[in-house]
Amino acid sequence: MMNITRTILPVGQGGFCVETFRLERDYHVIYDCGSLTDVNLVKNHIRNYFDPREKIDAVFISHLDNDHINGLPYLLKYCDVKRIYFPIITSGVKTFLKIKTLLNPKFSTSFAGQFISNPRQAIRDINDGEVQLFQIQEIGNESYTPDESRLETILSGQNLMGQIFGDSQLDWEFVPFNFRQVSRIEKFQKNLETMFPSYIFSGRLTEYDVEKLYKQDSQKVKEAYKKVPGKLNVNSMTLFSGSKDYRVADISNASNAWFKSHCRCYYYRFRNQSGCLYTGDYDARGERKWEDLKTSYNKYWDYVGCIQIPHHGSKHNYNTKLTDWDAFYFICAGSKNTYQHPHSSVIRDIMLKNKLYANVNEHIGSRLMFRIY
């Protein structure tokens, strides 16, 4: 009998999800690998979960921010990582890097900043092995040529099972979509236009614009940034991982927040679809953004039995339609963070709909595990 496990590891304000497939050997696929709470949490889980130099067949990075990627350097040193998939690095992402660097100079020297600047070199500085890098093209922008043309690009919506598992007969799909999220960048630009009425923007906000305005009045630029709700992430890559032929058999979680009771319950029999929709920091607010997500995964929704609430349960990324599915929900957020994650309005909506959910934070008891067969 085939056994598959899906584990949401407790790293606090970040993300670290591991799926293991027991075939002729153990295949491992990871979605996100970072923590803003403490990157040492990620390192500890890597050591506890994997053997030294154990093969990691694929790592999917939802977006290039520290809390989702800062554990990757240690993973690259400790394990044998074969493939990394990430959102394509466009000029818009470079502008995001400039903004982050101006507001936080340390960002440019962080692994995330170095990766945005030069992905291949950032990896080579850590691991001189054969790590394959794949950029996932923005949905609806298939003709775009990336800055780093030497890196292979893959269209959103492709099933990458064959590339990751080779000629395995396992009926499973890995389907990423890279969504371009410009609304907050546009809001930031409008704030700058209001605060700098004499400055002439040539069009979409560029690195040049941000740097020039920052030199004029850095406080105004910071104020314009603070007025933008949520983060300025330019892209977020979601991932469907699942199959129509497999079901979730058991769920293990010691935190029992989703049981809505005072007893300590550890296991739950949950005969549901095997598919998981990982959402990273996807902005699902509004009708158009929800329709973009729903349409992209139109043929997979019937196989989704588990959904990650986006952006650590932020109210700025949440859409109530997301919890209309008959699915199990989980939130990855630090128990103590300055962002009010998960937001009470998000938890209230989930509970009023009587959905099963888990809060996965930095405490080991909140670890969430699924057994699939």
Salt bridges, closest charged atoms under 4 A:
GLU19 OE2 - ARG6 NE 2.77
ASP26 OD1 - ARG22 NE 2.94
ASP32 OD2 - HIS68 ND1 2.68
GLU54 OE2 - HIS28 NE2 2.70
ASP57 OD1 - ARG25 NH2 2.66
ASP65 OD1 - LYS100 NZ 3.73
ASP65 OD2 - LYS231 NZ 3.44
ASP67 OD2 - HIS68 NE2 3.58
ASP67 OD2 - LYS231 NZ 3.61
ASP67 OD2 - HIS312 NE2 3.23
ASP80 OD1 - ARG53 NH2 3.99
ASP80 OD2 - LYS82 NZ 3.23
GLU138 OE2 - ARG180 NE 3.41
GLU148 OE2 - ARG150 NE 2.86
GLU211 OE1 - LYS98 NZ 3.72
GLU223 OE2 - LYS227 NZ 3.61
ASP250 OD1 - ARG269 NH1 2.35
ASP250 OD2 - ARG371 NH2 2.44
ASP281 OD2 - HIS63 NE2 3.15
ASP281 OD1 - HIS68 NE2 3.42
ASP281 OD2 - HIS311 NE2 3.59
ASP281 OD1 - HIS312 NE2 3.96
ASP283 OD2 - ARG184 NH2 3.64
ASP283 OD1 - ARG285 NE 3.41
ASP283 OD2 - LYS289 NZ 2.81
GLU287 OE1 - LYS321 NZ 2.84
ASP292 OD2 - ARG288 NH1 3.43
ASP324 OD1 - LYS353 NZ 3.08
ASP349 OD2 - LYS353 NZ 3.36
